[in-house]
Amino acid sequence: MTSSQAHLEFSPAPEGGKFRALVLALVIHLLLVVALNWGTLWSQQPQDIGVEAELWSAVPQTAAPKLEAPPQPEPPPEPEPKPEPKPEPVVAPPPPKPVSKPAKEVKPVVDPQIAIDKLKKKEAEEKQTK
């Protein structure tokens, strides 16, 4: 045996069937495209179904039955009056305690702009009198 034959003895078998696999894949893809196309086309077809009916004779109409007042139900029996609960005695609240602290004197709030205006008037009057 030569060295090249010994080397080929352990190599994998040659691949075959590439052409057959390619043809099978193309057929399957073609079937898939046809199925998808058919699936979308059936919903685009008009589905208007018209039905006509022809009456050969008039249908007799019966009169409505006379209206009768429904029977009045018996009034429910009046419940026995329950005794009223006794009112609880009212306790007067204790008188408020007298406040021994004198209330704080509130000073009026003066706008600073008003105070500045008054000061300017006084100064102007003093200058005029001099």
Protein Blocks (a to p, Z undefined) as FASTA:
>chain_A
ZZklmmmmmpccddehklmmmmmmmmmmmmmmmmmmmmmmmmmpccbdcdddddfbdcdd
ddddddddddddddddddddddddddddddddddddddfbdcddddddddfklmmmmmmm
mmmmmmmmZZ
